[in-house]
Structure formats: structure tokens, C-alpha cells
């Protein structure tokens, strides 16, 4: 299984991927919405404790990869100011069949919120 | 909720989407693999009973949209000869939060296989 994780301060580019033998690809994109806590915003600020965040994301994917036979996982989290409508996170999982890819992508997002030191630091008016 | 379904004989292009208020986007891509029934292939042939297939896909999405608060769903299924490595189907679901988008994308694929008249017609050597 191939794992790639990154934290970036720029926009998240298109996913270029196709693991050999992959019949299913599931992608999740988390997009910044126009309000936070009831107020209209133009952007959302994210901060990360970067080395630990990357490590944790990799560990979560390794663990999920032991439970589910996936071929490839790639996660990119953007930090800093992310404008409304832009992707704050993109998760890509490829596997032979679709059930595993759906399971890993959804489980990764649950674990990310709980275990990875990346925080919303509030909205930019 | 916005619904778009299409059956195409050409390649499936990139998804351009962003429903107002969408915070989550889930995409599923079904990719043709290099073997079918144990034999190496260069492409897979799909056929559809087209008007009924488009209708059924739309109905499935409408039903799922009543159960889950999603904002937008788009499905494109390619038919004819689809080369190995190319997408045979792309499903895109947008919603406010991620659980609904995951649920609808995964449920749509289960229903598609069962209820929509699109068939694999065998591999091209």
C-alpha cells in the first residue's frame, strides 16, 4: 500500500492517481463554507502542529490499511487562511473494490477530527 | 437538491461542482481493471438500455435525497468500449456535512448494480 500525506499552505491541486489494479477510487473533499458559528466569513484559518499532524495522519492510514485491503491513500490538508469554497482537505483512497475505499475514507475523516493536531482558528470576516 | 445523470460514450471529464453551502464532497470513480474473469483485457464493453437507465439513476438519487439532506448529486456512466484505467462511472455527491455525502454515494452504487439496466458485455482482449 502506498501512503502519501502532506500539509500545505497553498491550494490543493487535482488528484493525479491510479494505483495498479485499482478498480475503485473514493475521494473526499472538505470545503470551507461561508459561515462559522453563525457569522458570515470570507475564509477560515487553520493551524497545525505540523510534524505530529503528518505523522498521525500517516499512522491512521497505516492502521486502516491493515484492516482493509487498499492500494493507495493520499491525504492533503491545507492550513493558513483557506477561502470560502476552497478545499481544506482532500482524501483519496484506491482499492480493488469499492467497499474498502469507502470504509477507509470515511474512517480516516472520523479519526482525523479526533486524533490529529490541526485546528480551526476561527473565521476571517 | 440538484440532480444530474448522464450516459456517455466518451471519456468522463473532470467534475466541476460546488453547490452553495456544500461543506463536503464525496466522489466515487469506478475504474476498468486489466482483467475480467481471469483473462487479461484491454477494455471492457458496457451496454445500457439508455432511457430506462437514466430514469432509474435519477429515481434512485431522488429517493436517497429524500432520506439524506444532500445538495447535489451528479452521476455519469460511460458505455461502449472503456479502456483499462479509464473511468466507467463517476458519482459526485455534495452536502453540508460529510456523513450524508458518504451514505448517498455508497448507497447509490449498491442500488445501481441491482436496479439499473447497464451491463458489462465482456472484455476486449
Interface residues (C-beta under 8 A of the other chain):
Chain A: X14 X18 X21 X22 X23 X24 X25 X26 X27 X28 X29 X30 X31 X32 X33 X34 X85 X96 X98 X101 X102 X105 X106 X109
Chain B: X14 X18 X21 X22 X23 X24 X25 X26 X27 X28 X29 X30 X31 X32 X33 X34 X85 X96 X98 X101 X102 X105 X106 X109
